[in-house]
Amino acid sequence: MYEQVDYFADHQPDLGRKFMQEVEANIELLSKSPFLGSSCIGMSGKASDLRYWTMAAFPNHVIFYRTEPEQLTVVRILHSSRNLDILFDAS
């Protein structure tokens, strides 16, 4: 996530800050309603027990998270063009 913030900040200084604010707002939303995101059932590897949520303001960025009793754990925030199967199998 911080790599993406740095990338945005290098190209448009305010965009890095906006991205970070959107990530925080989306995580807050998911913490209140964790089942808003879709299940990753069907994905291979370590992603199969996760859920995912696409951020409206940054529609190419996806938050992957795990729901647990009383806790939401963000696993990764990735650009949707990445090869997700390879990334999750490698983690």
Residue pairs with C-beta under 8 A, 6 or more apart in sequence:
1 23
1 77
4 19
4 61
4 77
4 79
5 16
5 19
5 20
6 16
7 16
8 15
8 16
8 18
8 19
9 15
9 16
9 17
10 16
18 57
19 58
19 61
22 55
22 57
22 58
23 55
23 63
23 77
26 53
26 55
26 63
27 63
27 65
27 72
27 74
29 36
30 36
30 37
30 53
30 63
30 65
30 72
31 72
34 51
34 65
34 67
34 72
35 51
35 67
36 53
37 51
37 52
37 53
37 63
37 65
38 51
38 52
38 53
39 50
39 51
40 47
40 48
40 49
40 50
40 51
40 52
40 64
41 48
42 48
43 50
43 84
43 85
43 88
44 85
44 88
44 89
45 85
45 88
45 89
46 88
46 89
46 91
47 64
47 84
47 85
47 88
49 66
50 64
50 65
50 66
50 75
51 64
51 65
51 66
51 67
52 62
52 63
52 64
52 65
53 62
53 63
53 65
54 61
54 62
54 63
54 80
55 61
55 62
55 63
60 79
60 80
60 81
61 77
61 78
61 79
61 80
62 77
62 78
62 79
62 80
63 74
63 76
63 77
64 74
64 75
64 76
64 77
64 78
65 72
65 73
65 74
65 75
66 72
66 73
66 75
76 87
76 88
76 91
78 84
78 87
